[in-house]
Amino acid sequence: MTLPSNKLLITIALLFSSLSAQAYKVKDITGQKILIELENEKLFVGDIIISIDKTPNGPEIAGSAKVLQVREKLAVAVISDGKFIIGKKVARKAAEKSAVEIAAENAKAQKTKQAAVRADPEYAEDEEIYETSEQRRARLKSSDEDNIVFRRDMLKVSLIGSFTNDNISAKQSDDTLPFAVEETVPMSGTGSGIGLAFDYPSQWGVTFRTVFLSEKLSVAGTSTNANMCNGKTSRTCIVNVTYTSAGAHLRFDYNISRFTFWAAGGAVFKNPTSRETTALRQADLKLSNALVASAGLDFSFNNRFFMPIAAEYHYSLNQSESVPIIGHNAFFVGFGAKF
């Protein structure tokens, strides 16, 4: 319902008079829950957080949320209505209770705390949370589970192993005179590698991903017409190359509970460190590069360790008339930590 302008101004003025002086910032949003950065201020369980938008008609409440948990410099709240924006300042709405009501509640809480201390020596000493030790352990366990959902702002470092499928075709010819017989020999094989992946989250909703690998490419094929490989002395064509590679990607994440599903695109540069071939010239085995499309998921064991799984497709930029096909697909699995 739209209020007349004079009533709207009066309503907003009364609203601001009930807001506390503290300011907080929305750090992350997952579903109906928001993660709030306290910025050296305090929040308590049950507090109401509101977001205010500036409109042509004046300030308006954009959303409200109720605080569920408070831990160190972070708080978790569930959205009651409206919307919140990551990075935007929000405010705490002061309690709408009289001084007499607040004093009575404090006295009752103090009596409850004293009774619990007598009944349970491990009773929590937190001034804001009165609970038994069993309740405290259950709350902390629940908080750890919630943190898995919210902690998307941490650097991820993964040790990964790769398993590859490679396809290369190379044009070959024999010694037939006066016209040599030409054939494009297909070669295929599998390889493996090991490396490190670094995922840097950003405030723009994308993750910057870099990957450093040492991989071995090993393919073989057989010509059907004559001896065309290894200086025209054999029908067996092989290419064995060890690469060190560096890749850079933009990654887009979608989070569901413990799972982070993602898709990425980027480029990779490969430098051969050792090479053996009977099908290609040594000059063909040089620095190569490719465009990369990848997808995967990260499964979080807890808020520190996770398991990454991914698949990549490479589109080579080094294909030529003599090497018309260069195909490379990779599957990755590993173990990672968040920092």
Secondary structure, DSSP 8 states (H G I E B T S, - for coil): ----HHHHHHHHHHHHHTEEEEEEEEEEEETTEEEEE-TT----TT-EEEEEEEETTEEEEEEEEEEEEEETTEEEEEEEEE---TT-EEEEE-----HHHHHHHHHHHHHHHHHHHHH-TT----SS----HHHHHHHHHHHHHHHHHH--SS-EEEEEEEEEEEEEEEEEE---SSS--EEEEEEEEEEEEEEEEEEEE-TTSEEEEEEEEEEEEEEEEE-SSS--BTTTTBSEEEEEEEEEEEEEEEEEEEEETTEEEEEEEEEEEEEEEEEEESSS-GGGSS-EEEEEEEEEEEEESSSSEEEEEEEEEEEES---SSS-EEEEEEEEEEEEEE-
